[in-house]
Amino acid sequence: MKNRFIVVYTVFAAAVFIFSLSFFGFNLYREYSANVEKSEDKYKTLVSDIRNLSFNQAQNNSLYSKGIKDAVGDTGAYAFIQVRRYGETVVYYPSGKLKEETVSKLTKSFTKEIIVNTEPILIECNIYLIRPDSIFYYARVSFLMILIITIITIIMIIYLNLSEQTSDVISLTEEAIEENENDDNLALNAEEDKVSEDTNETEEDSITSENNSENEIIVEDTGDFDNLNNKTEESEENEHKLAEVTPEEVKAILSEPLTDQETQKEETVTEPAKLPVDEVAPAQTDIPPSGLFDPETGIGWESYLLTRLNNEIDRATASEIDLSLFVVKLPEVDMKSEIFKNVCNYLAIQFQFKDLLFEHKNDSIIAIKISMNVDEALNLADKLYSDICNILNNRNCRIGISSRSIRMVTGERLILEAEQSIEHTDANSPVIAFRVDSEKYRQLMEQN
């Protein structure tokens, strides 16, 4: 009966565990499938509401921001939202996070630029395909079911162990009682046998004493002689046994110590070798630039370029997204001129973040674009070239492009590839991109 109960309970507990895991996985899959279809409709609705609101509100004020927040609704469905109008960010959620930091396989990215009253409005957002609060809810329900069945299982194990111990104690006491009863019966039988033997011996002795008194004496004498012989033999054997261990052996045994004491070895302390003193490097006299941006151009200093570029490459590699690098060369423009600053302002609007633009050498600007491949970068570069030429009054301008693609590269390598691309430009091809052969790159990595 007990074994049957254990089998039934084991099947029940396993079914509860499987149901808990299936409940968690099925609900997340269902929400993911539903949001894949609904996310695009949600974004289109948001863009339409912002377009209608922008026609009614011509200025960026608190009413305009409140209207956009009302159009967004539940911010828990969005991992990232940014709305820019007139080059100014109106809505930014969540604060302190970049769009690239919210990109994952559980989100879907949308970007669109609309024109309202001849002014561009950029709407970017990442919509959750599985919301974090949904994961928390379903995981909590599954965890509670597993926790309850685990606690019940532990209680059942303790109860079964205690019941087995009590049953063992009862069986042992019953066996002890049966053994005592058997011993008492054996003792009574033995006493009865002794009494009968004693009576038989007394009767036989009386008969022999009456009939053969002389024979009795002879038997007694022979018995004494045999006893004496036995005693002498036993004494000789005892003496022989005692003689096997000599006094010297006894002393040797007593003189041995009870425990072996191990001697401790002295550790020799050696003086550490004196290391050669390195030559003192001369103090650096270069004064680092103050602030993140050059006040004359409005973009980042060149000394900060490699650090930021390598960090963005690491993030793109971890998120499995692409990254493109633009080198815009203005050979006939002074970096301190007003025209150069106008180009920097234009690029800041196009690349959305001013901290992704850096000075390079004396006549170039480097721009970093995250989540953009080579083909998309070429399309953007064509637009940049035509607009920059208008700003420069049709003066010379060259653009070189390089991308991370599937590679694990450094910032120095991307900059070198983009500069090599610029060297191959001419008047007919002012924009050239460095394209990587993915198959050859894989073969090279496998060989190395």
C-alpha positions, 0 to 999 in steps of 0.5 A, spaced: 500 500 500 505 504 501 509 503 495 503 504 491 502 511 494 509 513 493 508 511 485 502 515 485 505 521 488 511 521 484 507 521 478 503 527 480 509 531 483 512 530 476 506 532 472 506 538 477 513 540 475 512 539 467 505 543 468 509 549 471 514 549 466 509 548 460 505 554 463 511 559 463 514 557 456 507 557 453 505 564 455 511 567 453 511 564 447 504 566 446 505 573 448 511 574 443 507 571 437 502 576 439 506 582 439 510 581 433 504 582 429 501 588 434 508 592 434 508 594 427 500 597 428 502 600 435 508 604 432 503 606 426 498 608 431 503 612 435 506 616 428 499 618 426 497 621 433 504 624 433 503 627 426 496 629 428 498 633 434 504 636 431 499 639 426 495 642 432 501 644 436 506 648 432 511 649 438 515 645 443 512 646 449 509 642 455 502 641 452 505 638 446 510 633 450 503 631 454 500 630 448 505 625 446 505 622 452 498 621 452 499 618 445 504 613 447 500 611 453 503 605 457 510 606 457 511 599 460 510 596 452 516 600 450 524 599 451 526 606 448 522 612 445 525 618 442 521 624 439 525 630 436 522 636 433 526 642 430 532 639 432 530 638 439 528 632 443 521 632 446 520 626 449 526 621 451 524 614 455 528 611 459 532 617 461 540 615 461 539 610 456 541 610 449 537 606 444 543 601 443 542 599 450 535 597 449 536 593 443 535 585 444 532 579 441 525 581 445 524 588 442 523 590 435 526 597 433 522 602 429 525 609 426 521 614 422 522 621 420 515 625 418 515 632 415 509 636 418 509 644 416 516 643 412 519 641 419 522 634 420 520 630 426 524 623 428 520 618 431 524 612 434 522 607 439 524 599 441 517 596 442 517 589 447 515 583 444 515 580 451 514 585 457 519 584 463 513 584 467 510 579 463 516 575 464 516 576 472 508 574 473 509 568 469 515 566 472 512 567 479 506 563 478 511 557 476 515 558 481 510 558 487 507 552 484 514 548 484 515 551 491 508 548 493 509 541 491 517 541 493 515 543 500 509 537 500 514 532 497 519 534 503 514 533 508 512 526 505 519 524 505 520 526 513 513 522 514 515 516 511 522 516 514 519 517 521 513 511 520 519 506 517 523 508 524 517 506 528 515 500 525 522 498 525 522 499 533 516 495 534 518 489 530 525 489 534 521 489 541 517 484 538 523 479 536 526 481 543 520 479 547 519 472 543 527 471 544 526 472 552 520 467 552 524 462 548 530 463 553 525 462 559 523 455 556 530 453 554 532 454 561 526 450 564 527 444 560 535 445 562 533 445 569 528 439 569 533 435 565 539 436 570 534 434 576 532 427 572 540 426 571 541 428 578 536 423 581 539 417 576 546 419 578 544 418 585 541 411 584 547 409 580 551 411 585 548 407 591 547 401 587 555 401 586 557 403 593 553 397 596 555 392 591 562 393 589 566 397 595 573 395 593 572 397 585 570 404 588 576 405 591 580 402 585 576 407 581 577 413 585 585 412 586 585 411 578 581 417 578 586 421 582 592 419 578 589 421 572 587 428 575 594 429 577 597 427 570 592 432 567 594 437 572 601 436 571 600 436 563 596 443 564 601 446 568 607 444 563 603 447 558 602 454 562 609 454 563 610 453 556 605 459 554 608 464 559 615 462 556 614 464 549 614 472 551 621 473 554 622 479 559 626 483 554 621 483 549 616 486 555 621 491 556 622 493 549 614 493 548 614 498 554 619 502 552 616 504 545 613 511 545 605 511 544 605 516 538 610 517 533 613 524 533 615 527 527 620 532 527 619 539 523 623 541 518 626 548 518 624 553 513 630 557 510 628 564 509 631 567 503 632 574 502 628 576 495 632 578 489 633 585 488 629 587 482 632 592 477 630 599 478 626 602 472 628 608 469 623 614 471 619 616 465 619 623 464 613 627 466 608 628 460 607 635 459 601 635 454 595 638 457 588 634 456 583 638 452 577 641 457 570 638 456 568 633 452 567 638 446 571 643 442 568 649 443 570 652 436 567 646 432 562 643 437 564 636 436 568 631 440 576 632 441 580 627 437 583 625 443 577 621 445 575 618 439 579 611 440 576 610 447 569 611 445 569 608 438 572 601 441 567 602 447 561 602 441 565 596 437 564 592 444 557 594 445 555 592 437 559 585 438 555 583 444 549 585 441 550 582 434 549 589 431 553 592 425 556 599 426 559 604 420 564 609 421 564 615 416 570 619 415 568 626 412 574 630 409 574 637 407 581 639 405 579 646 403 576 648 409 579 651 415 577 647 422 576 654 425 572 657 420 564 658 420 563 653 414 566 647 418 562 649 424 556 649 420 558 642 417 559 639 424 552 642 426 549 639 420 552 632 421 550 633 429 542 633 426 543 627 421 547 623 426 542 625 432 548 624 437 553 630 438 557 625 442 558 620 436 562 626 432 569 627 433 575 631 430 580 628 425 586 631 423 586 638 421 581 637 415 576 631 417 570 629 421 569 622 424 562 620 425 559 613 428 553 610 426 550 604 430 546 599 427 547 600 420 551 596 415 555 598 409 549 599 404 545 603 408 551 607 410 552 608 402 545 611 401 546 616 407 553 618 405 550 620 398 545 624 402 550 627 406 555 629 400 550 633 396 548 637 403 555 638 405 557 640 398 551 645 398 554 648 405 561 648 402 558 652 396 560 646 391 567 646 394 571 639 394 568 634 399 570 626 400 567 621 404 570 614 406 566 609 409 568 602 413 563 597 417 564 592 423 560 587 419 561 580 422 568 581 424 571 583 431 576 589 429 579 595 433 577 602 432 584 603 429 582 598 423 576 601 422 579 608 421 585 606 417 580 602 412 575 609 412 582 613 410 584 608 405 577 608 402 578 616 401 584 615 398 581 611 392 575 617 391 575 622 385 571 627 382 566 622 379 566 617 385 566 622 391 563 617 396 567 610 397 566 604 402 570 599 404 566 592 403 569 586 407 568 579 403 565 575 409 567 568 406 574 570 406 574 573 413 571 566 416 576 562 412 582 567 415 579 566 422 579 559 421 586 558 419 589 563 424 
